[in-house]
Amino acid sequence: MGPEAAKLIGAGLATIALAGVGIGIGNIFGNLIAGGLRNPAAVPKMMGNVFLGFALTEAIALFALVIAMLLLFVF
């Protein structure tokens, strides 16, 4: 296996994290909807935590994409 193939395989493995991010974002907003249906008055109090969780989860996706791009174009 040459270095070019190793770069492509490494970039592909780095993007596996995006599947986990998709699952995490789905869980965050799915639980917000479930909690909001049980207690609609609590939704405004939960929104700050939901957006924080979304931002932190999305940051993982950005880190994974940065690693993939570094593997492809820098090394």
CHARMM internal coordinates of N, CA and C (Angstrom, degrees):
IC EDIT
DIST 1 N 1 CA 1.4500
DIST 1 CA 1 C 1.5260
ANGL 1 N 1 CA 1 C 107.72
DIST 1 C 2 N 1.3119
ANGL 1 CA 1 C 2 N 114.98
DIHE 1 N 1 CA 1 C 2 N 129.13
DIST 2 N 2 CA 1.4482
ANGL 1 C 2 N 2 CA 120.28
DIHE 1 CA 1 C 2 N 2 CA -179.53
DIST 2 CA 2 C 1.5139
ANGL 2 N 2 CA 2 C 112.56
DIHE 1 C 2 N 2 CA 2 C -85.29
DIST 2 C 3 N 1.3165
ANGL 2 CA 2 C 3 N 116.73
DIHE 2 N 2 CA 2 C 3 N 171.97
DIST 3 N 3 CA 1.4705
ANGL 2 C 3 N 3 CA 120.09
DIHE 2 CA 2 C 3 N 3 CA -179.68
DIST 3 CA 3 C 1.5292
ANGL 3 N 3 CA 3 C 112.90
DIHE 2 C 3 N 3 CA 3 C -65.20
DIST 3 C 4 N 1.3260
ANGL 3 CA 3 C 4 N 117.24
DIHE 3 N 3 CA 3 C 4 N -31.45
DIST 4 N 4 CA 1.4721
ANGL 3 C 4 N 4 CA 119.01
DIHE 3 CA 3 C 4 N 4 CA 179.22
DIST 4 CA 4 C 1.5278
ANGL 4 N 4 CA 4 C 111.05
DIHE 3 C 4 N 4 CA 4 C -67.16
DIST 4 C 5 N 1.3082
ANGL 4 CA 4 C 5 N 117.15
DIHE 4 N 4 CA 4 C 5 N -39.84
DIST 5 N 5 CA 1.4662
ANGL 4 C 5 N 5 CA 120.86
DIHE 4 CA 4 C 5 N 5 CA 177.69
DIST 5 CA 5 C 1.5226
ANGL 5 N 5 CA 5 C 110.77
DIHE 4 C 5 N 5 CA 5 C -66.87
DIST 5 C 6 N 1.3215
ANGL 5 CA 5 C 6 N 116.86
DIHE 5 N 5 CA 5 C 6 N -38.85
DIST 6 N 6 CA 1.4688
ANGL 5 C 6 N 6 CA 119.95
DIHE 5 CA 5 C 6 N 6 CA 178.63
DIST 6 CA 6 C 1.5221
ANGL 6 N 6 CA 6 C 110.84
DIHE 5 C 6 N 6 CA 6 C -64.33
DIST 6 C 7 N 1.3401
ANGL 6 CA 6 C 7 N 117.13
DIHE 6 N 6 CA 6 C 7 N -37.31
DIST 7 N 7 CA 1.4640
ANGL 6 C 7 N 7 CA 120.28
DIHE 6 CA 6 C 7 N 7 CA 177.43
DIST 7 CA 7 C 1.5181
ANGL 7 N 7 CA 7 C 111.01
DIHE 6 C 7 N 7 CA 7 C -62.89
DIST 7 C 8 N 1.3294
ANGL 7 CA 7 C 8 N 116.69
DIHE 7 N 7 CA 7 C 8 N -43.91
DIST 8 N 8 CA 1.4580
ANGL 7 C 8 N 8 CA 120.34
DIHE 7 CA 7 C 8 N 8 CA -178.89
DIST 8 CA 8 C 1.5262
ANGL 8 N 8 CA 8 C 111.80
DIHE 7 C 8 N 8 CA 8 C -67.18
DIST 8 C 9 N 1.3171
ANGL 8 CA 8 C 9 N 116.49
DIHE 8 N 8 CA 8 C 9 N -40.39
DIST 9 N 9 CA 1.4654
ANGL 8 C 9 N 9 CA 119.94
DIHE 8 CA 8 C 9 N 9 CA 177.89
DIST 9 CA 9 C 1.5227
ANGL 9 N 9 CA 9 C 110.23
DIHE 8 C 9 N 9 CA 9 C -65.66
DIST 9 C 10 N 1.3224
ANGL 9 CA 9 C 10 N 117.58
DIHE 9 N 9 CA 9 C 10 N -42.87
DIST 10 N 10 CA 1.4687
ANGL 9 C 10 N 10 CA 120.69
DIHE 9 CA 9 C 10 N 10 CA 178.58
DIST 10 CA 10 C 1.5110
ANGL 10 N 10 CA 10 C 112.35
DIHE 9 C 10 N 10 CA 10 C -62.87
DIST 10 C 11 N 1.3250
ANGL 10 CA 10 C 11 N 117.86
DIHE 10 N 10 CA 10 C 11 N -40.73
DIST 11 N 11 CA 1.4643
ANGL 10 C 11 N 11 CA 120.79
DIHE 10 CA 10 C 11 N 11 CA 178.04
DIST 11 CA 11 C 1.5242
ANGL 11 N 11 CA 11 C 110.71
DIHE 10 C 11 N 11 CA 11 C -65.83
DIST 11 C 12 N 1.3186
ANGL 11 CA 11 C 12 N 116.74
DIHE 11 N 11 CA 11 C 12 N -38.56
DIST 12 N 12 CA 1.4573
ANGL 11 C 12 N 12 CA 119.35
DIHE 11 CA 11 C 12 N 12 CA 176.77
DIST 12 CA 12 C 1.5155
ANGL 12 N 12 CA 12 C 112.43
DIHE 11 C 12 N 12 CA 12 C -64.83
DIST 12 C 13 N 1.3185
ANGL 12 CA 12 C 13 N 116.52
DIHE 12 N 12 CA 12 C 13 N -39.99
DIST 13 N 13 CA 1.4710
ANGL 12 C 13 N 13 CA 119.90
DIHE 12 CA 12 C 13 N 13 CA 177.75
DIST 13 CA 13 C 1.5229
ANGL 13 N 13 CA 13 C 111.54
DIHE 12 C 13 N 13 CA 13 C -67.94
DIST 13 C 14 N 1.3263
ANGL 13 CA 13 C 14 N 117.08
DIHE 13 N 13 CA 13 C 14 N -32.96
DIST 14 N 14 CA 1.4684
ANGL 13 C 14 N 14 CA 119.66
DIHE 13 CA 13 C 14 N 14 CA 179.57
DIST 14 CA 14 C 1.5246
ANGL 14 N 14 CA 14 C 111.33
DIHE 13 C 14 N 14 CA 14 C -67.32
DIST 14 C 15 N 1.3130
ANGL 14 CA 14 C 15 N 117.18
DIHE 14 N 14 CA 14 C 15 N -28.03
DIST 15 N 15 CA 1.4648
ANGL 14 C 15 N 15 CA 119.13
DIHE 14 CA 14 C 15 N 15 CA -178.64
DIST 15 CA 15 C 1.5268
ANGL 15 N 15 CA 15 C 112.90
DIHE 14 C 15 N 15 CA 15 C -84.78
DIST 15 C 16 N 1.3158
ANGL 15 CA 15 C 16 N 118.60
DIHE 15 N 15 CA 15 C 16 N -1.57
DIST 16 N 16 CA 1.4683
ANGL 15 C 16 N 16 CA 120.38
DIHE 15 CA 15 C 16 N 16 CA 174.79
DIST 16 CA 16 C 1.5264
ANGL 16 N 16 CA 16 C 110.43
DIHE 15 C 16 N 16 CA 16 C -62.18
DIST 16 C 17 N 1.3187
ANGL 16 CA 16 C 17 N 116.91
DIHE 16 N 16 CA 16 C 17 N -27.65
DIST 17 N 17 CA 1.4639
ANGL 16 C 17 N 17 CA 120.66
DIHE 16 CA 16 C 17 N 17 CA 179.01
DIST 17 CA 17 C 1.5193
ANGL 17 N 17 CA 17 C 111.62
DIHE 16 C 17 N 17 CA 17 C -60.97
DIST 17 C 18 N 1.3200
ANGL 17 CA 17 C 18 N 117.93
DIHE 17 N 17 CA 17 C 18 N -23.89
DIST 18 N 18 CA 1.4674
ANGL 17 C 18 N 18 CA 120.26
DIHE 17 CA 17 C 18 N 18 CA -178.94
DIST 18 CA 18 C 1.5287
ANGL 18 N 18 CA 18 C 111.38
DIHE 17 C 18 N 18 CA 18 C -66.81
DIST 18 C 19 N 1.3072
ANGL 18 CA 18 C 19 N 118.16
DIHE 18 N 18 CA 18 C 19 N -28.60
DIST 19 N 19 CA 1.4657
ANGL 18 C 19 N 19 CA 120.27
DIHE 18 CA 18 C 19 N 19 CA 176.39
DIST 19 CA 19 C 1.5282
ANGL 19 N 19 CA 19 C 110.15
DIHE 18 C 19 N 19 CA 19 C -66.40
DIST 19 C 20 N 1.3194
ANGL 19 CA 19 C 20 N 116.09
DIHE 19 N 19 CA 19 C 20 N -42.46
DIST 20 N 20 CA 1.4642
ANGL 19 C 20 N 20 CA 119.75
DIHE 19 CA 19 C 20 N 20 CA 177.03
DIST 20 CA 20 C 1.5142
ANGL 20 N 20 CA 20 C 112.43
DIHE 19 C 20 N 20 CA 20 C -65.22
DIST 20 C 21 N 1.3215
ANGL 20 CA 20 C 21 N 116.21
DIHE 20 N 20 CA 20 C 21 N -35.30
DIST 21 N 21 CA 1.4660
ANGL 20 C 21 N 21 CA 119.72
DIHE 20 CA 20 C 21 N 21 CA 178.38
DIST 21 CA 21 C 1.5202
ANGL 21 N 21 CA 21 C 110.38
DIHE 20 C 21 N 21 CA 21 C -66.23
DIST 21 C 22 N 1.3211
ANGL 21 CA 21 C 22 N 117.21
DIHE 21 N 21 CA 21 C 22 N -41.67
DIST 22 N 22 CA 1.4596
ANGL 21 C 22 N 22 CA 120.09
DIHE 21 CA 21 C 22 N 22 CA 177.63
DIST 22 CA 22 C 1.5229
ANGL 22 N 22 CA 22 C 112.26
DIHE 21 C 22 N 22 CA 22 C -61.65
DIST 22 C 23 N 1.3052
ANGL 22 CA 22 C 23 N 116.10
DIHE 22 N 22 CA 22 C 23 N -41.06
DIST 23 N 23 CA 1.4681
ANGL 22 C 23 N 23 CA 120.54
DIHE 22 CA 22 C 23 N 23 CA 177.53
DIST 23 CA 23 C 1.5246
ANGL 23 N 23 CA 23 C 110.19
DIHE 22 C 23 N 23 CA 23 C -65.83
DIST 23 C 24 N 1.3369
ANGL 23 CA 23 C 24 N 116.59
DIHE 23 N 23 CA 23 C 24 N -42.44
DIST 24 N 24 CA 1.4655
ANGL 23 C 24 N 24 CA 120.13
DIHE 23 CA 23 C 24 N 24 CA -179.65
DIST 24 CA 24 C 1.5185
ANGL 24 N 24 CA 24 C 113.17
DIHE 23 C 24 N 24 CA 24 C -63.60
DIST 24 C 25 N 1.3340
ANGL 24 CA 24 C 25 N 117.09
DIHE 24 N 24 CA 24 C 25 N -42.78
DIST 25 N 25 CA 1.4637
ANGL 24 C 25 N 25 CA 120.20
DIHE 24 CA 24 C 25 N 25 CA 178.89
DIST 25 CA 25 C 1.5189
ANGL 25 N 25 CA 25 C 110.41
DIHE 24 C 25 N 25 CA 25 C -66.22
DIST 25 C 26 N 1.3205
ANGL 25 CA 25 C 26 N 116.60
DIHE 25 N 25 CA 25 C 26 N -39.00
DIST 26 N 26 CA 1.4608
ANGL 25 C 26 N 26 CA 119.56
DIHE 25 CA 25 C 26 N 26 CA 176.27
DIST 26 CA 26 C 1.5188
ANGL 26 N 26 CA 26 C 112.19
DIHE 25 C 26 N 26 CA 26 C -61.74
DIST 26 C 27 N 1.3284
ANGL 26 CA 26 C 27 N 116.53
DIHE 26 N 26 CA 26 C 27 N -40.35
DIST 27 N 27 CA 1.4675
ANGL 26 C 27 N 27 CA 120.13
DIHE 26 CA 26 C 27 N 27 CA 177.65
DIST 27 CA 27 C 1.5232
ANGL 27 N 27 CA 27 C 111.38
DIHE 26 C 27 N 27 CA 27 C -65.25
DIST 27 C 28 N 1.3134
ANGL 27 CA 27 C 28 N 116.94
DIHE 27 N 27 CA 27 C 28 N -41.94
DIST 28 N 28 CA 1.4636
ANGL 27 C 28 N 28 CA 120.49
DIHE 27 CA 27 C 28 N 28 CA -178.09
DIST 28 CA 28 C 1.5205
ANGL 28 N 28 CA 28 C 110.64
DIHE 27 C 28 N 28 CA 28 C -59.86
DIST 28 C 29 N 1.3238
ANGL 28 CA 28 C 29 N 116.65
DIHE 28 N 28 CA 28 C 29 N -52.91
DIST 29 N 29 CA 1.4626
ANGL 28 C 29 N 29 CA 119.15
DIHE 28 CA 28 C 29 N 29 CA -176.04
DIST 29 CA 29 C 1.5224
ANGL 29 N 29 CA 29 C 112.36
DIHE 28 C 29 N 29 CA 29 C -77.18
DIST 29 C 30 N 1.3199
ANGL 29 CA 29 C 30 N 118.03
DIHE 29 N 29 CA 29 C 30 N -28.66
DIST 30 N 30 CA 1.4618
ANGL 29 C 30 N 30 CA 119.93
DIHE 29 CA 29 C 30 N 30 CA 174.34
DIST 30 CA 30 C 1.5171
ANGL 30 N 30 CA 30 C 111.76
DIHE 29 C 30 N 30 CA 30 C -64.34
DIST 30 C 31 N 1.3303
ANGL 30 CA 30 C 31 N 116.06
DIHE 30 N 30 CA 30 C 31 N -41.94
DIST 31 N 31 CA 1.4643
ANGL 30 C 31 N 31 CA 119.16
DIHE 30 CA 30 C 31 N 31 CA 177.96
DIST 31 CA 31 C 1.5220
ANGL 31 N 31 CA 31 C 111.78
DIHE 30 C 31 N 31 CA 31 C -70.92
DIST 31 C 32 N 1.3370
ANGL 31 CA 31 C 32 N 117.89
DIHE 31 N 31 CA 31 C 32 N -30.41
DIST 32 N 32 CA 1.4621
ANGL 31 C 32 N 32 CA 119.88
DIHE 31 CA 31 C 32 N 32 CA 174.61
DIST 32 CA 32 C 1.5163
ANGL 32 N 32 CA 32 C 110.32
DIHE 31 C 32 N 32 CA 32 C -63.79
DIST 32 C 33 N 1.3147
ANGL 32 CA 32 C 33 N 117.04
DIHE 32 N 32 CA 32 C 33 N -43.84
DIST 33 N 33 CA 1.4668
ANGL 32 C 33 N 33 CA 120.38
DIHE 32 CA 32 C 33 N 33 CA 179.57
DIST 33 CA 33 C 1.5228
ANGL 33 N 33 CA 33 C 110.45
DIHE 32 C 33 N 33 CA 33 C -65.72
DIST 33 C 34 N 1.3304
ANGL 33 CA 33 C 34 N 116.81
DIHE 33 N 33 CA 33 C 34 N -42.91
DIST 34 N 34 CA 1.4703
ANGL 33 C 34 N 34 CA 119.68
DIHE 33 CA 33 C 34 N 34 CA 179.66
DIST 34 CA 34 C 1.5333
ANGL 34 N 34 CA 34 C 110.78
DIHE 33 C 34 N 34 CA 34 C -63.30
DIST 34 C 35 N 1.3404
ANGL 34 CA 34 C 35 N 116.29
DIHE 34 N 34 CA 34 C 35 N -43.50
DIST 35 N 35 CA 1.4662
ANGL 34 C 35 N 35 CA 118.90
DIHE 34 CA 34 C 35 N 35 CA 178.38
DIST 35 CA 35 C 1.5161
ANGL 35 N 35 CA 35 C 112.47
DIHE 34 C 35 N 35 CA 35 C -68.25
DIST 35 C 36 N 1.3303
ANGL 35 CA 35 C 36 N 116.34
DIHE 35 N 35 CA 35 C 36 N -35.69
DIST 36 N 36 CA 1.4572
ANGL 35 C 36 N 36 CA 119.72
DIHE 35 CA 35 C 36 N 36 CA 178.80
DIST 36 CA 36 C 1.5166
ANGL 36 N 36 CA 36 C 112.63
DIHE 35 C 36 N 36 CA 36 C -68.40
DIST 36 C 37 N 1.3167
ANGL 36 CA 36 C 37 N 117.67
DIHE 36 N 36 CA 36 C 37 N -31.61
DIST 37 N 37 CA 1.4600
ANGL 36 C 37 N 37 CA 119.98
DIHE 36 CA 36 C 37 N 37 CA 177.05
DIST 37 CA 37 C 1.5229
ANGL 37 N 37 CA 37 C 111.49
DIHE 36 C 37 N 37 CA 37 C -72.61
DIST 37 C 38 N 1.3296
ANGL 37 CA 37 C 38 N 116.73
DIHE 37 N 37 CA 37 C 38 N -30.27
DIST 38 N 38 CA 1.4734
ANGL 37 C 38 N 38 CA 119.80
DIHE 37 CA 37 C 38 N 38 CA 178.12
DIST 38 CA 38 C 1.5249
ANGL 38 N 38 CA 38 C 111.44
DIHE 37 C 38 N 38 CA 38 C -76.84
DIST 38 C 39 N 1.3461
ANGL 38 CA 38 C 39 N 116.61
DIHE 38 N 38 CA 38 C 39 N -39.66
DIST 39 N 39 CA 1.4585
ANGL 38 C 39 N 39 CA 120.51
DIHE 38 CA 38 C 39 N 39 CA -176.66
DIST 39 CA 39 C 1.5267
ANGL 39 N 39 CA 39 C 108.70
DIHE 38 C 39 N 39 CA 39 C -143.31
DIST 39 C 40 N 1.3354
ANGL 39 CA 39 C 40 N 117.56
DIHE 39 N 39 CA 39 C 40 N 87.24
DIST 40 N 40 CA 1.4596
ANGL 39 C 40 N 40 CA 120.28
DIHE 39 CA 39 C 40 N 40 CA -176.33
DIST 40 CA 40 C 1.5347
ANGL 40 N 40 CA 40 C 113.59
DIHE 39 C 40 N 40 CA 40 C -62.81
DIST 40 C 41 N 1.3027
ANGL 40 CA 40 C 41 N 118.14
DIHE 40 N 40 CA 40 C 41 N -24.69
DIST 41 N 41 CA 1.4581
ANGL 40 C 41 N 41 CA 120.62
DIHE 40 CA 40 C 41 N 41 CA -179.04
DIST 41 CA 41 C 1.5255
ANGL 41 N 41 CA 41 C 111.89
DIHE 40 C 41 N 41 CA 41 C -71.90
DIST 41 C 42 N 1.3088
ANGL 41 CA 41 C 42 N 118.06
DIHE 41 N 41 CA 41 C 42 N -20.32
DIST 42 N 42 CA 1.4602
ANGL 41 C 42 N 42 CA 121.56
DIHE 41 CA 41 C 42 N 42 CA -177.98
DIST 42 CA 42 C 1.5260
ANGL 42 N 42 CA 42 C 113.17
DIHE 41 C 42 N 42 CA 42 C -87.81
DIST 42 C 43 N 1.3320
ANGL 42 CA 42 C 43 N 118.01
DIHE 42 N 42 CA 42 C 43 N -8.38
DIST 43 N 43 CA 1.4648
ANGL 42 C 43 N 43 CA 120.30
DIHE 42 CA 42 C 43 N 43 CA -176.19
DIST 43 CA 43 C 1.5193
ANGL 43 N 43 CA 43 C 112.51
DIHE 42 C 43 N 43 CA 43 C -60.70
DIST 43 C 44 N 1.3348
ANGL 43 CA 43 C 44 N 120.98
DIHE 43 N 43 CA 43 C 44 N -45.16
DIST 44 N 44 CA 1.4729
ANGL 43 C 44 N 44 CA 118.71
DIHE 43 CA 43 C 44 N 44 CA 179.32
DIST 44 CA 44 C 1.5341
ANGL 44 N 44 CA 44 C 113.41
DIHE 43 C 44 N 44 CA 44 C -61.20
DIST 44 C 45 N 1.3194
ANGL 44 CA 44 C 45 N 117.39
DIHE 44 N 44 CA 44 C 45 N -30.76
DIST 45 N 45 CA 1.4606
ANGL 44 C 45 N 45 CA 120.72
DIHE 44 CA 44 C 45 N 45 CA 178.34
DIST 45 CA 45 C 1.5281
ANGL 45 N 45 CA 45 C 111.50
DIHE 44 C 45 N 45 CA 45 C -73.13
DIST 45 C 46 N 1.3356
ANGL 45 CA 45 C 46 N 116.87
DIHE 45 N 45 CA 45 C 46 N -28.60
DIST 46 N 46 CA 1.4590
ANGL 45 C 46 N 46 CA 121.03
DIHE 45 CA 45 C 46 N 46 CA -177.42
DIST 46 CA 46 C 1.5213
ANGL 46 N 46 CA 46 C 113.14
DIHE 45 C 46 N 46 CA 46 C -84.05
DIST 46 C 47 N 1.3235
ANGL 46 CA 46 C 47 N 118.75
DIHE 46 N 46 CA 46 C 47 N -18.23
DIST 47 N 47 CA 1.4599
ANGL 46 C 47 N 47 CA 121.18
DIHE 46 CA 46 C 47 N 47 CA -170.85
DIST 47 CA 47 C 1.5278
ANGL 47 N 47 CA 47 C 112.61
DIHE 46 C 47 N 47 CA 47 C -62.35
DIST 47 C 48 N 1.3157
ANGL 47 CA 47 C 48 N 118.28
DIHE 47 N 47 CA 47 C 48 N -37.38
DIST 48 N 48 CA 1.4645
ANGL 47 C 48 N 48 CA 119.97
DIHE 47 CA 47 C 48 N 48 CA 178.61
DIST 48 CA 48 C 1.5161
ANGL 48 N 48 CA 48 C 112.21
DIHE 47 C 48 N 48 CA 48 C -61.92
DIST 48 C 49 N 1.3159
ANGL 48 CA 48 C 49 N 116.34
DIHE 48 N 48 CA 48 C 49 N -44.67
DIST 49 N 49 CA 1.4653
ANGL 48 C 49 N 49 CA 120.18
DIHE 48 CA 48 C 49 N 49 CA 177.97
DIST 49 CA 49 C 1.5148
ANGL 49 N 49 CA 49 C 111.91
DIHE 48 C 49 N 49 CA 49 C -66.93
DIST 49 C 50 N 1.3304
ANGL 49 CA 49 C 50 N 116.86
DIHE 49 N 49 CA 49 C 50 N -35.33
DIST 50 N 50 CA 1.4580
ANGL 49 C 50 N 50 CA 120.32
DIHE 49 CA 49 C 50 N 50 CA 179.40
DIST 50 CA 50 C 1.5231
ANGL 50 N 50 CA 50 C 110.27
DIHE 49 C 50 N 50 CA 50 C -65.75
DIST 50 C 51 N 1.3331
ANGL 50 CA 50 C 51 N 116.88
DIHE 50 N 50 CA 50 C 51 N -45.05
DIST 51 N 51 CA 1.4631
ANGL 50 C 51 N 51 CA 119.40
DIHE 50 CA 50 C 51 N 51 CA -179.82
DIST 51 CA 51 C 1.5225
ANGL 51 N 51 CA 51 C 111.66
DIHE 50 C 51 N 51 CA 51 C -68.11
DIST 51 C 52 N 1.3151
ANGL 51 CA 51 C 52 N 117.66
DIHE 51 N 51 CA 51 C 52 N -33.53
DIST 52 N 52 CA 1.4589
ANGL 51 C 52 N 52 CA 120.36
DIHE 51 CA 51 C 52 N 52 CA 175.67
DIST 52 CA 52 C 1.5316
ANGL 52 N 52 CA 52 C 110.21
DIHE 51 C 52 N 52 CA 52 C -65.54
DIST 52 C 53 N 1.3174
ANGL 52 CA 52 C 53 N 117.02
DIHE 52 N 52 CA 52 C 53 N -45.54
DIST 53 N 53 CA 1.4575
ANGL 52 C 53 N 53 CA 120.53
DIHE 52 CA 52 C 53 N 53 CA 177.49
DIST 53 CA 53 C 1.5179
ANGL 53 N 53 CA 53 C 112.14
DIHE 52 C 53 N 53 CA 53 C -62.66
DIST 53 C 54 N 1.3286
ANGL 53 CA 53 C 54 N 116.81
DIHE 53 N 53 CA 53 C 54 N -39.32
DIST 54 N 54 CA 1.4602
ANGL 53 C 54 N 54 CA 120.40
DIHE 53 CA 53 C 54 N 54 CA 177.60
DIST 54 CA 54 C 1.5255
ANGL 54 N 54 CA 54 C 110.62
DIHE 53 C 54 N 54 CA 54 C -64.19
DIST 54 C 55 N 1.3245
ANGL 54 CA 54 C 55 N 117.48
DIHE 54 N 54 CA 54 C 55 N -43.94
DIST 55 N 55 CA 1.4646
ANGL 54 C 55 N 55 CA 120.83
DIHE 54 CA 54 C 55 N 55 CA -178.57
DIST 55 CA 55 C 1.5252
ANGL 55 N 55 CA 55 C 111.36
DIHE 54 C 55 N 55 CA 55 C -64.88
DIST 55 C 56 N 1.3190
ANGL 55 CA 55 C 56 N 117.26
DIHE 55 N 55 CA 55 C 56 N -42.44
DIST 56 N 56 CA 1.4627
ANGL 55 C 56 N 56 CA 119.74
DIHE 55 CA 55 C 56 N 56 CA 179.93
DIST 56 CA 56 C 1.5268
ANGL 56 N 56 CA 56 C 111.56
DIHE 55 C 56 N 56 CA 56 C -68.36
DIST 56 C 57 N 1.3251
ANGL 56 CA 56 C 57 N 116.58
DIHE 56 N 56 CA 56 C 57 N -36.95
DIST 57 N 57 CA 1.4585
ANGL 56 C 57 N 57 CA 120.02
DIHE 56 CA 56 C 57 N 57 CA 177.98
DIST 57 CA 57 C 1.5291
ANGL 57 N 57 CA 57 C 110.78
DIHE 56 C 57 N 57 CA 57 C -68.48
DIST 57 C 58 N 1.3226
ANGL 57 CA 57 C 58 N 116.22
DIHE 57 N 57 CA 57 C 58 N -40.10
DIST 58 N 58 CA 1.4599
ANGL 57 C 58 N 58 CA 119.99
DIHE 57 CA 57 C 58 N 58 CA 179.00
DIST 58 CA 58 C 1.5277
ANGL 58 N 58 CA 58 C 111.17
DIHE 57 C 58 N 58 CA 58 C -68.55
DIST 58 C 59 N 1.3293
ANGL 58 CA 58 C 59 N 117.37
DIHE 58 N 58 CA 58 C 59 N -28.67
DIST 59 N 59 CA 1.4642
ANGL 58 C 59 N 59 CA 120.36
DIHE 58 CA 58 C 59 N 59 CA 177.29
DIST 59 CA 59 C 1.5234
ANGL 59 N 59 CA 59 C 111.00
DIHE 58 C 59 N 59 CA 59 C -63.56
DIST 59 C 60 N 1.3164
ANGL 59 CA 59 C 60 N 116.77
DIHE 59 N 59 CA 59 C 60 N -34.74
DIST 60 N 60 CA 1.4660
ANGL 59 C 60 N 60 CA 120.09
DIHE 59 CA 59 C 60 N 60 CA 176.93
DIST 60 CA 60 C 1.5269
ANGL 60 N 60 CA 60 C 110.00
DIHE 59 C 60 N 60 CA 60 C -62.29
DIST 60 C 61 N 1.3372
ANGL 60 CA 60 C 61 N 116.89
DIHE 60 N 60 CA 60 C 61 N -39.95
DIST 61 N 61 CA 1.4637
ANGL 60 C 61 N 61 CA 120.00
DIHE 60 CA 60 C 61 N 61 CA 178.18
DIST 61 CA 61 C 1.5178
ANGL 61 N 61 CA 61 C 110.78
DIHE 60 C 61 N 61 CA 61 C -64.28
DIST 61 C 62 N 1.3094
ANGL 61 CA 61 C 62 N 117.05
DIHE 61 N 61 CA 61 C 62 N -41.29
DIST 62 N 62 CA 1.4636
ANGL 61 C 62 N 62 CA 119.66
DIHE 61 CA 61 C 62 N 62 CA 179.16
DIST 62 CA 62 C 1.5212
ANGL 62 N 62 CA 62 C 111.33
DIHE 61 C 62 N 62 CA 62 C -65.45
DIST 62 C 63 N 1.3259
ANGL 62 CA 62 C 63 N 117.19
DIHE 62 N 62 CA 62 C 63 N -39.96
DIST 63 N 63 CA 1.4650
ANGL 62 C 63 N 63 CA 119.95
DIHE 62 CA 62 C 63 N 63 CA 177.50
DIST 63 CA 63 C 1.5309
ANGL 63 N 63 CA 63 C 110.51
DIHE 62 C 63 N 63 CA 63 C -62.45
DIST 63 C 64 N 1.3243
ANGL 63 CA 63 C 64 N 117.25
DIHE 63 N 63 CA 63 C 64 N -41.63
DIST 64 N 64 CA 1.4648
ANGL 63 C 64 N 64 CA 120.88
DIHE 63 CA 63 C 64 N 64 CA 179.94
DIST 64 CA 64 C 1.5282
ANGL 64 N 64 CA 64 C 110.81
DIHE 63 C 64 N 64 CA 64 C -64.33
DIST 64 C 65 N 1.3296
ANGL 64 CA 64 C 65 N 116.67
DIHE 64 N 64 CA 64 C 65 N -40.47
DIST 65 N 65 CA 1.4536
ANGL 64 C 65 N 65 CA 118.89
DIHE 64 CA 64 C 65 N 65 CA 178.85
DIST 65 CA 65 C 1.5220
ANGL 65 N 65 CA 65 C 112.07
DIHE 64 C 65 N 65 CA 65 C -68.73
DIST 65 C 66 N 1.3216
ANGL 65 CA 65 C 66 N 116.85
DIHE 65 N 65 CA 65 C 66 N -36.22
DIST 66 N 66 CA 1.4685
ANGL 65 C 66 N 66 CA 119.68
DIHE 65 CA 65 C 66 N 66 CA 177.00
DIST 66 CA 66 C 1.5250
ANGL 66 N 66 CA 66 C 110.12
DIHE 65 C 66 N 66 CA 66 C -63.76
DIST 66 C 67 N 1.3145
ANGL 66 CA 66 C 67 N 117.10
DIHE 66 N 66 CA 66 C 67 N -43.12
DIST 67 N 67 CA 1.4694
ANGL 66 C 67 N 67 CA 120.27
DIHE 66 CA 66 C 67 N 67 CA 178.63
DIST 67 CA 67 C 1.5329
ANGL 67 N 67 CA 67 C 109.93
DIHE 66 C 67 N 67 CA 67 C -62.67
DIST 67 C 68 N 1.3320
ANGL 67 CA 67 C 68 N 117.10
DIHE 67 N 67 CA 67 C 68 N -43.05
DIST 68 N 68 CA 1.4627
ANGL 67 C 68 N 68 CA 119.91
DIHE 67 CA 67 C 68 N 68 CA 179.54
DIST 68 CA 68 C 1.5260
ANGL 68 N 68 CA 68 C 110.91
DIHE 67 C 68 N 68 CA 68 C -62.41
DIST 68 C 69 N 1.3169
ANGL 68 CA 68 C 69 N 117.34
DIHE 68 N 68 CA 68 C 69 N -42.80
DIST 69 N 69 CA 1.4678
ANGL 68 C 69 N 69 CA 120.19
DIHE 68 CA 68 C 69 N 69 CA 179.80
DIST 69 CA 69 C 1.5279
ANGL 69 N 69 CA 69 C 111.23
DIHE 68 C 69 N 69 CA 69 C -67.66
DIST 69 C 70 N 1.3235
ANGL 69 CA 69 C 70 N 116.99
DIHE 69 N 69 CA 69 C 70 N -37.48
DIST 70 N 70 CA 1.4706
ANGL 69 C 70 N 70 CA 119.48
DIHE 69 CA 69 C 70 N 70 CA 176.08
DIST 70 CA 70 C 1.5273
ANGL 70 N 70 CA 70 C 110.83
DIHE 69 C 70 N 70 CA 70 C -61.99
DIST 70 C 71 N 1.3195
ANGL 70 CA 70 C 71 N 115.68
DIHE 70 N 70 CA 70 C 71 N -42.42
DIST 71 N 71 CA 1.4588
ANGL 70 C 71 N 71 CA 118.69
DIHE 70 CA 70 C 71 N 71 CA 179.59
DIST 71 CA 71 C 1.5237
ANGL 71 N 71 CA 71 C 111.96
DIHE 70 C 71 N 71 CA 71 C -64.76
DIST 71 C 72 N 1.3266
ANGL 71 CA 71 C 72 N 116.16
DIHE 71 N 71 CA 71 C 72 N -37.45
DIST 72 N 72 CA 1.4558
ANGL 71 C 72 N 72 CA 119.37
DIHE 71 CA 71 C 72 N 72 CA -176.73
DIST 72 CA 72 C 1.5221
ANGL 72 N 72 CA 72 C 113.30
DIHE 71 C 72 N 72 CA 72 C -76.35
DIST 72 C 73 N 1.3235
ANGL 72 CA 72 C 73 N 117.41
DIHE 72 N 72 CA 72 C 73 N -43.15
DIST 73 N 73 CA 1.4499
ANGL 72 C 73 N 73 CA 119.37
DIHE 72 CA 72 C 73 N 73 CA -167.25
DIST 73 CA 73 C 1.5266
ANGL 73 N 73 CA 73 C 115.30
DIHE 72 C 73 N 73 CA 73 C -110.69
DIST 73 C 74 N 1.3259
ANGL 73 CA 73 C 74 N 119.36
DIHE 73 N 73 CA 73 C 74 N -14.35
DIST 74 N 74 CA 1.4571
ANGL 73 C 74 N 74 CA 120.03
DIHE 73 CA 73 C 74 N 74 CA -176.91
DIST 74 CA 74 C 1.5152
ANGL 74 N 74 CA 74 C 111.38
DIHE 73 C 74 N 74 CA 74 C -104.51
DIST 74 C 75 N 1.3040
ANGL 74 CA 74 C 75 N 116.90
DIHE 74 N 74 CA 74 C 75 N -47.61
DIST 75 N 75 CA 1.4757
ANGL 74 C 75 N 75 CA 119.38
DIHE 74 CA 74 C 75 N 75 CA -175.63
DIST 75 CA 75 C 1.4962
ANGL 75 N 75 CA 75 C 111.85
DIHE 74 C 75 N 75 CA 75 C -84.94
END
COOR INIT
IC SEED 1 N 1 CA 1 C
IC BUILD
